[in-house]
Amino acid sequence: MAFAGFRRILSSAQQNSSVLRSPLGSIRLNSTLTSPNLFVSGLSRSTTDDSLHGAFSKFGRLVSAHVIKDKDSGRSKGFGFVTYETLEEAQKAREEMSGKFLDGWVIFVDPAKPRAPRAPPSPQSNSEQQSGYGYTVNKTVGWCG
């Protein structure tokens, strides 16, 4: 009985594809480009700089195509940046590549936002020490119970 309702939604989605679309999809595509820098999300872990460059080079002259990698493992973090020479080339690439498959994964292309300034690191107390793995170790001597 529950499957009948689901089947009805899917059959109407084939006739009217807006049923399963995200309400934020129109916002994503309607935001205007102010620079030729694009943010590409949804990348596969196996995507390299060369494969990203190859996928986006057919839309214009690329300045750079860079996949962001984890410092420790060297694997892709799943996103990257592509920079074109002109806004028109960037807009064309954004329209053509957003929602397409690259290395078996669906990617999304959005305007890149400028990097936000980071706050200076806070000073740590004597009893706390930063480990090399991103967590804080509190060295307490004695019983703490």
N, CA, C and O of each residue as an XYZ file, in Angstrom:
580
protein
N       0.810     -1.185      0.000
C       0.000      0.000      0.000
C       0.863      1.261      0.000
O       0.554      2.237     -0.684
N       1.945      1.226      0.775
C       2.843      2.386      0.813
C       3.576      2.554     -0.502
O       3.920      3.670     -0.891
N       3.818      1.438     -1.192
C       4.534      1.515     -2.463
C       3.694      2.168     -3.545
O       4.246      2.735     -4.488
N       2.366      2.102     -3.433
C       1.496      2.711     -4.438
C       1.676      4.227     -4.454
O       1.701      4.838     -5.523
N       1.801      4.831     -3.287
C       2.020      6.278     -3.220
C       3.379      6.665     -3.781
O       3.516      7.670     -4.479
N       4.377      5.855     -3.467
C       5.726      6.109     -3.970
C       5.760      5.942     -5.485
O       6.405      6.720     -6.188
N       5.068      4.929     -5.979
C       5.005      4.682     -7.413
C       4.306      5.853     -8.120
O       4.690      6.234     -9.226
N       3.279      6.417     -7.473
C       2.561      7.547     -8.044
C       3.472      8.771     -8.136
O       3.433      9.504     -9.124
N       4.286      8.989     -7.113
C       5.222     10.118     -7.122
C       6.229      9.953     -8.248
O       6.519     10.903     -8.975
N       6.768      8.733     -8.391
C       7.760      8.505     -9.442
C       7.157      8.625    -10.826
O       7.807      9.155    -11.727
N       5.934      8.150    -11.026
C       5.324      8.255    -12.350
C       5.008      9.703    -12.680
O       5.141     10.108    -13.835
N       4.591     10.493    -11.696
C       4.347     11.907    -11.970
C       5.663     12.656    -12.142
O       5.707     13.676    -12.830
N       6.737     12.163    -11.523
C       8.045     12.804    -11.678
C       8.563     12.631    -13.093
O       9.273     13.499    -13.602
N       8.218     11.524    -13.736
C       8.642     11.341    -15.113
C       7.912     12.304    -16.028
O       8.479     12.772    -17.015
N       6.661     12.607    -15.714
C       5.908     13.550    -16.521
C       6.278     14.990    -16.178
O       6.404     15.842    -17.058
N       6.448     15.244    -14.883
C       6.796     16.586    -14.421
C       8.041     16.462    -13.558
O       7.942     16.159    -12.369
N       9.207     16.692    -14.137
C      10.464     16.421    -13.447
C      10.736     17.372    -12.292
O      11.702     17.161    -11.558
N       9.924     18.415    -12.096
C      10.165     19.350    -11.006
C       9.743     18.788     -9.649
O      10.033     19.403     -8.622
N       9.067     17.638     -9.615
C       8.605     17.078     -8.351
C       9.786     16.681     -7.474
O       9.769     16.931     -6.269
N      10.801     16.070     -8.055
C      11.931     15.601     -7.272
C      13.100     16.574     -7.251
O      14.150     16.245     -6.699
N      12.958     17.741     -7.823
C      14.043     18.719     -7.824
C      14.122     19.419     -6.485
O      13.123     19.583     -5.786
N      15.322     19.823     -6.147
C      15.538     20.550     -4.911
C      15.009     21.975     -5.049
O      15.168     22.589     -6.104
N      14.377     22.514     -3.991
C      13.929     23.902     -4.059
C      15.098     24.881     -4.145
O      14.911     26.027     -4.552
N      16.303     24.443     -3.766
C      17.472     25.313     -3.831
C      18.157     25.254     -5.191
O      19.107     25.998     -5.437
N      17.686     24.375     -6.081
C      18.301     24.246     -7.392
C      18.223     25.518     -8.198
O      19.178     25.871     -8.891
N      17.098     26.219     -8.122
C      16.974     27.469     -8.879
C      17.870     28.547     -8.300
O      18.399     29.370     -9.048
N      18.054     28.564     -6.989
C      18.946     29.535     -6.368
C      20.380     29.262     -6.801
O      21.136     30.188     -7.096
N      20.744     27.991     -6.835
C      22.103     27.610     -7.201
C      22.430     28.081     -8.615
O      23.514     28.618     -8.841
N      21.523     27.893     -9.572
C      21.804     28.258    -10.950
C      21.569     29.730    -11.243
O      22.093     30.243    -12.232
N      20.801     30.422    -10.418
C      20.506     31.821    -10.680
C      21.517     32.781    -10.071
O      21.478     33.973    -10.377
N      22.419     32.306     -9.222
C      23.423     33.205     -8.673
C      24.401     33.584     -9.784
O      24.824     32.739    -10.572
N      24.748     34.851     -9.829
C      25.567     35.347    -10.934
C      27.046     35.204    -10.629
O      27.470     35.237     -9.474
N      27.807     35.045    -11.678
C      29.255     34.965    -11.548
C      29.837     36.363    -11.478
O      29.467     37.239    -12.260
N      30.743     36.570    -10.544
C      31.439     37.843    -10.448
C      32.918     37.687    -10.753
O      33.630     38.675    -10.932
N      33.379     36.448    -10.811
C      34.766     36.162    -11.171
C      34.799     34.856    -11.956
O      33.858     34.066    -11.884
N      35.863     34.625    -12.698
C      35.941     33.392    -13.491
C      36.362     32.169    -12.682
O      36.739     31.150    -13.261
N      36.305     32.253    -11.367
C      36.667     31.130    -10.500
C      35.433     30.310    -10.178
O      34.404     30.861     -9.787
N      35.529     28.980    -10.341
C      34.412     28.082    -10.072
C      34.793     27.083     -8.992
O      35.923     26.598     -8.943
N      33.828     26.786     -8.126
C      33.962     25.770     -7.089
C      33.270     24.515     -7.598
O      32.096     24.559     -7.965
N      33.985     23.400     -7.624
C      33.439     22.136     -8.115
C      33.348     21.180     -6.932
O      34.366     20.827     -6.334
N      32.120     20.757     -6.590
C      31.931     19.839     -5.463
C      31.408     18.501     -5.962
O      30.919     18.392     -7.086
N      31.517     17.487     -5.115
C      31.039     16.157     -5.454
C      32.040     15.340     -6.237
O      31.661     14.369     -6.891
N      33.319     15.707     -6.189
C      34.336     14.980     -6.942
C      34.628     13.628     -6.313
O      34.529     13.455     -5.098
N      34.983     12.689     -7.145
C      35.387     11.368     -6.689
C      36.748     11.459     -6.009
O      37.515     12.389     -6.259
N      37.039     10.496     -5.155
C      38.363     10.442     -4.516
C      39.461     10.159     -5.529
O      40.631     10.446     -5.276
N      39.087      9.596     -6.678
C      40.087      9.268     -7.696
C      40.283     10.383     -8.715
O      41.107     10.237     -9.618
N      39.555     11.492     -8.601
C      39.708     12.605     -9.529
C      41.039     13.310     -9.285
O      41.392     13.627     -8.149
N      41.769     13.548    -10.373
C      43.062     14.225    -10.286
C      42.966     15.599    -10.940
O      41.959     15.933    -11.565
N      44.025     16.390    -10.789
C      44.076     17.691    -11.439
C      43.950     17.547    -12.954
O      43.275     18.343    -13.606
N      44.604     16.529    -13.507
C      44.576     16.318    -14.960
C      43.184     15.948    -15.457
O      42.752     16.449    -16.495
N      42.471     15.077    -14.733
C      41.130     14.696    -15.181
C      40.152     15.859    -15.035
O      39.250     16.009    -15.858
N      40.317     16.680    -14.001
C      39.481     17.871    -13.840
C      39.767     18.864    -14.968
O      38.844     19.451    -15.533
N      41.044     19.049    -15.291
C      41.434     19.938    -16.380
C      40.871     19.432    -17.707
O      40.371     20.224    -18.506
N      40.946     18.136    -17.946
C      40.433     17.567    -19.185
C      38.930     17.720    -19.343
O      38.434     17.954    -20.445
N      38.209     17.588    -18.239
C      36.745     17.697    -18.290
C      36.292     19.132    -18.542
O      35.282     19.350    -19.211
N      37.020     20.104    -18.018
C      36.589     21.497    -18.116
C      37.275     22.273    -19.237
O      36.875     23.400    -19.527
N      38.296     21.703    -19.872
C      39.035     22.452    -20.892
C      38.241     22.658    -22.174
O      38.578     23.545    -22.958
N      37.203     21.872    -22.413
C      36.440     22.018    -23.655
C      35.529     23.243    -23.662
O      34.912     23.535    -24.686
N      35.430     23.964    -22.549
C      34.549     25.125    -22.473
C      35.288     26.447    -22.593
O      34.655     27.503    -22.598
N      36.598     26.415    -22.688
C      37.360     27.653    -22.836
C      38.786     27.474    -22.356
O      39.226     26.365    -22.053
N      39.501     28.588    -22.294
C      40.903     28.571    -21.880
C      40.992     28.547    -20.357
O      40.597     29.498    -19.684
N      41.509     27.461    -19.837
C      41.647     27.302    -18.388
C      42.941     27.943    -17.905
O      43.999     27.766    -18.508
N      42.844     28.683    -16.820
C      44.026     29.203    -16.153
C      44.560     28.137    -15.202
O      45.765     27.889    -15.147
N      43.644     27.503    -14.445
C      44.050     26.436    -13.523
C      42.867     25.533    -13.215
O      41.708     25.941    -13.285
N      43.195     24.304    -12.874
C      42.211     23.329    -12.389
C      42.907     22.571    -11.269
O      43.905     21.887    -11.493
N      42.374     22.698    -10.071
C      43.076     22.156     -8.902
C      42.114     21.383     -8.009
O      41.088     21.915     -7.587
N      42.448     20.124     -7.721
C      41.683     19.301     -6.784
C      42.318     19.474     -5.409
O      43.533     19.337     -5.264
N      41.511     19.773     -4.409
C      42.023     19.956     -3.047
C      42.242     18.584     -2.424
O      41.361     17.725     -2.451
N      43.445     18.392     -1.858
C      43.822     17.094     -1.293
C      44.072     17.211      0.201
O      44.436     18.273      0.706
N      43.869     16.101      0.896
C      44.152     16.009      2.320
C      45.664     16.025      2.522
O      46.399     15.356      1.797
N      46.128     16.794      3.514
C      47.570     16.907      3.744
C      48.197     15.586      4.169
O      49.305     15.256      3.746
N      47.494     14.835      5.001
C      48.071     13.617      5.543
C      48.022     12.442      4.564
O      49.026     11.760      4.357
N      46.850     12.208      3.963
C      46.698     11.025      3.107
C      47.003     11.306      1.634
O      47.331     10.383      0.888
N      46.899     12.561      1.210
C      47.137     12.896     -0.188
C      45.955     12.592     -1.093
O      46.049     12.768     -2.308
N      44.835     12.134     -0.520
C      43.637     11.832     -1.311
C      42.799     13.087     -1.494
O      42.905     14.044     -0.727
N      41.965     13.063     -2.526
C      41.074     14.179     -2.809
C      40.088     14.365     -1.662
O      39.612     13.391     -1.079
N      39.787     15.616     -1.343
C      38.770     15.910     -0.329
C      37.375     15.956     -0.921
O      36.399     16.124     -0.189
N      37.262     15.806     -2.249
C      35.955     15.772     -2.881
C      35.518     17.090     -3.490
O      34.376     17.219     -3.930
N      36.413     18.072     -3.522
C      36.086     19.336     -4.173
C      37.344     19.927     -4.785
O      38.464     19.510     -4.487
N      37.128     20.905     -5.645
C      38.253     21.546     -6.304
C      37.840     22.896     -6.867
O      36.704     23.336     -6.694
N      38.780     23.545     -7.544
C      38.550     24.864     -8.113
C      39.037     24.891     -9.552
O      40.065     24.304     -9.889
N      38.274     25.588    -10.400
C      38.615     25.754    -11.800
C      38.567     27.244    -12.093
O      37.619     27.922    -11.698
N      39.582     27.763    -12.785
C      39.641     29.176    -13.123
C      39.778     29.330    -14.629
O      40.650     28.721    -15.250
N      38.905     30.154    -15.212
C      38.936     30.465    -16.640
C      39.482     31.866    -16.858
O      39.647     32.636    -15.913
N      39.762     32.188    -18.124
C      40.252     33.519    -18.452
C      39.129     34.551    -18.477
O      39.351     35.710    -18.128
N      37.914     34.145    -18.888
C      36.809     35.106    -18.979
C      35.581     34.598    -18.228
O      35.445     33.403    -17.965
N      34.699     35.522    -17.890
C      33.444     35.178    -17.221
C      32.536     34.352    -18.130
O      31.839     33.457    -17.655
N      32.537     34.640    -19.422
C      31.670     33.928    -20.359
C      32.033     32.444    -20.418
O      31.154     31.583    -20.443
N      33.324     32.156    -20.439
C      33.768     30.757    -20.461
C      33.381     30.049    -19.167
O      32.952     28.895    -19.182
N      33.538     30.751    -18.057
C      33.180     30.170    -16.757
C      31.680     29.904    -16.674
O      31.263     28.867    -16.158
N      30.870     30.828    -17.176
C      29.419     30.652    -17.147
C      28.997     29.479    -18.019
O      28.121     28.704    -17.635
N      29.608     29.341    -19.183
C      29.290     28.229    -20.078
C      29.648     26.894    -19.423
O      28.869     25.943    -19.490
N      30.815     26.819    -18.794
C      31.240     25.590    -18.114
C      30.308     25.278    -16.955
O      29.977     24.115    -16.721
N      29.887     26.291    -16.235
C      28.988     26.084    -15.100
C      27.649     25.520    -15.551
O      27.122     24.592    -14.936
N      27.103     26.077    -16.620
C      25.814     25.604    -17.127
C      25.903     24.184    -17.681
O      24.984     23.387    -17.495
N      26.995     23.869    -18.355
C      27.130     22.561    -19.008
C      27.534     21.444    -18.053
O      27.106     20.303    -18.232
N      28.351     21.746    -17.042
C      28.922     20.681    -16.207
C      28.181     20.444    -14.893
O      28.352     19.382    -14.293
N      27.379     21.371    -14.429
C      26.690     21.180    -13.160
C      25.643     20.080    -13.300
O      24.783     20.137    -14.179
N      25.725     19.094    -12.439
C      24.804     17.965    -12.474
C      25.240     16.847    -13.404
O      24.482     15.900    -13.616
N      26.441     16.931    -13.965
C      26.959     15.895    -14.871
C      27.847     14.920    -14.098
O      28.235     15.186    -12.961
N      28.159     13.801    -14.724
C      29.020     12.792    -14.121
C      30.474     13.057    -14.475
O      30.795     13.364    -15.624
N      31.352     12.939    -13.486
C      32.793     12.993    -13.685
C      33.407     11.899    -12.817
O      33.261     11.911    -11.595
N      34.081     10.971    -13.445
C      34.682      9.814    -12.757
C      33.647      9.035    -11.950
O      33.945      8.530    -10.867
N      32.428      8.942    -12.484
C      31.378      8.152    -11.852
C      30.585      8.863    -10.778
O      29.698      8.253    -10.182
N      30.864     10.121    -10.507
C      30.156     10.872     -9.473
C      29.485     12.084    -10.095
O      29.993     12.649    -11.064
N      28.341     12.488     -9.543
C      27.654     13.695    -10.004
C      28.336     14.896     -9.358
O      28.492     14.961     -8.139
N      28.739     15.849    -10.205
C      29.426     17.036     -9.688
C      28.509     18.251     -9.785
O      27.578     18.281    -10.590
N      28.783     19.235     -8.965
C      28.048     20.493     -8.964
C      29.055     21.622     -9.093
O      30.102     21.613     -8.445
N      28.730     22.588     -9.929
C      29.631     23.704    -10.208
C      28.950     24.989     -9.760
O      27.847     25.306    -10.207
N      29.601     25.717     -8.888
C      29.078     26.961     -8.337
C      30.151     28.038     -8.391
O      31.332     27.724     -8.541
N      29.757     29.305     -8.272
C      30.769     30.364     -8.197
C      31.618     30.195     -6.939
O      31.094     29.899     -5.865
N      32.919     30.382     -7.074
C      33.803     30.282     -5.914
C      33.695     31.553     -5.092
O      33.662     32.659     -5.633
N      33.641     31.385     -3.788
C      33.586     32.522     -2.874
C      35.001     32.832     -2.409
O      35.819     31.920     -2.287
N      35.309     34.097     -2.147
C      36.649     34.414     -1.641
C      36.857     33.790     -0.268
O      35.919     33.654      0.518
N      38.072     33.422      0.000
C      38.402     32.778      1.272
C      38.209     33.762      2.422
O      38.690     34.894      2.375
N      37.500     33.313      3.448
C      37.261     34.157      4.623
C      38.544     34.253      5.443
O      39.287     33.276      5.550
N      38.806     35.413      6.019
C      40.014     35.537      6.850
C      39.893     34.657      8.090
O      38.829     34.562      8.703
N      40.983     34.028      8.439
C      41.003     33.152      9.620
C      41.465     33.921     10.846
O      42.301     34.821     10.764
N      40.897     33.543     11.981
C      41.308     34.143     13.245
C      42.672     33.579     13.634
O      42.982     32.433     13.309
N      43.486     34.370     14.323
C      44.779     33.841     14.757
C      44.571     32.703     15.753
O      43.584     32.697     16.487
N      45.486     31.747     15.784
C      45.317     30.622     16.711
C      45.344     31.092     18.157
O      46.112     31.984     18.522
N      44.491     30.477     18.979
C      44.423     30.859     20.383
C      45.604     30.261     21.132
O      46.042     29.150     20.830
N      46.114     30.995     22.103
C      47.223     30.452     22.900
C      46.727     29.291     23.757
O      45.621     29.332     24.296
N      47.552     28.264     23.875
C      47.157     27.084     24.652
C      47.772     27.143     26.039
O      48.868     27.668     26.232
N      47.039     26.590     27.002
C      47.546     26.591     28.378
C      48.689     25.589     28.508
O      48.939     24.792     27.604
N      49.363     25.640     29.622
C      50.516     24.757     29.848
C      50.118     23.288     29.900
O      50.900     22.427     29.497
N      48.901     22.980     30.396
C      48.509     21.590     30.572
C      47.974     20.970     29.285
O      47.818     19.751     29.213
N      47.694     21.778     28.274
C      47.165     21.244     27.022
C      48.230     21.311     25.940
O      48.977     22.285     25.857
N      48.297     20.307     25.134
C      49.274     20.250     24.060
C      48.569     19.777     22.794
O      47.810     18.809     22.837
N      48.808     20.439     21.680
C      48.197     20.060     20.405
C      48.966     18.873     19.826
O      50.187     18.922     19.672
N      48.231     17.813     19.511
C      48.871     16.669     18.880
C      48.938     16.920     17.382
O      48.363     17.893     16.894
N      49.622     16.067     16.652
C      49.751     16.209     15.216
C      48.531     15.735     14.448
O      48.527     15.782     13.218
N      47.499     15.281     15.141
C      46.337     14.709     14.468
C      45.075     15.540     14.620
O      43.995     15.050     14.293
N      45.160     16.780     15.103
C      44.020     17.661     15.146
C      43.200     17.616     16.418
O      42.138     18.237     16.467
N      43.634     16.916     17.444
C      42.897     16.920     18.702
C      43.832     17.331     19.822
O      45.052     17.225     19.700
N      43.248     17.801     20.914
C      44.027     18.312     22.031
C      44.205     17.233     23.084
O      43.261     16.528     23.440
N      45.426     17.117     23.573
C      45.738     16.147     24.615
C      45.936     16.909     25.914
O      46.751     17.829     25.987
N      45.184     16.519     26.941
C      45.312     17.138     28.247
C      46.130     16.197     29.115
O      45.676     15.104     29.452
N      47.324     16.614     29.473
C      48.205     15.778     30.286
C      47.981     16.084     31.757
O      48.485     17.072     32.291
N      47.219     15.221     32.393
C      46.906     15.384     33.804
C      47.685     14.324     34.593
O      47.673     13.144     34.242
N      48.337     14.748     35.627
C      49.108     13.820     36.448
C      48.292     13.541     37.699
O      47.808     14.460     38.360
N      48.145     12.245     38.017
C      47.440     11.876     39.233
C      46.014     11.432     38.962
O      45.591     11.267     37.818
N      45.303     11.248     40.040
C      43.944     10.747     39.978
C      42.978     11.898     39.730
O      43.076     12.947     40.366
N      42.038     11.696     38.797
C      41.067     12.743     38.459
C      39.654     12.221     38.670
O      38.807     12.458     37.809
N      39.360     11.560     39.706
C      38.066     10.938     39.808
C      37.251     11.414     40.892
O      36.126     10.947     41.069
